């Protein structure tokens, strides 16, 4: 088993990259949602998937002593199906 600092040494850059990608996706979603109808985008009801992404980010942002975050995230995603 890796020591905590070894885990960060090994995975930090990958995690940072994935989080930046998530932020970019959310930015694109918000820009598309806020675009005017003249651009051919009619106002649509809120998509439950965006709420699911925000719920997942909230779960991941909370410090806890649990080691089952992956399972919790998988359960969040399976709830939509």
N, C-alpha and C positions, 0 to 999 in steps of 0.2 A: 504494500500500500504506500502511496506517495504521501509525503508530508504536505501540510497545507500550502507552504510557499512553493513547493514543487508543482502542486496542482495549478497554482496561478502561473508559474513559469511556463508550464506546458500549454495551458488552455486560454490564458488571458487575451491574447491577440485574436484568436478565433472568436471568442465570445464578444469582444469589442466590435469586431467586424460584423457579426450577426446582429448585434444591437443597433449598429449604425444602419444596417439594411432595413431593419424593422422601422426605425425612425423615418427613413426615406419613404417607405411604403405608406406610412401614416400621413406623411406630408403630401404625397401624391393623392391619396384618398381625399384629404381635406381640400386640396386645391380643386380636385374634380367636383367635389360636393358643392363648393362655393362658386363654381363657374356659372356664368350667366346662361339662361335659356337660349340666348342668341347663338351660343356656341354649340347648340344641338344637344344639350344635356338637360332633359326635363328633370324636375325635382322628383326624387324617388323617396319612398319611406326608408327609414333607417334600416340598414342591413344588420341582422343579428350577429354576423361574423365579426363586425367591427367591435361590437360590445365584447365578444369573446376574446378578441385580441387585447382589449383594455383590461379585462378581468385577469387574463394571463399575466400581463405586465404588473398589475397590482399584486398578484400572488408572488411573483418573482421579486418584487421590490421589498417585501416584508422580510425582515431578519427573523429567523426562527432556528430552533435547534432540530428541525426535522431534516431528514435525508430522503424524503419521498416527494420532492417537488416535481420530478419528472412524472411520477404517477398522477399527481394532482393535475398537472397540465394535460396529460393524456385524457384524464376524466373530463376536464373542461371541454376539450375538443370533441370528445365522444358524445357529450350532451347535445350538441347541435344536430347530430345525425339522426 
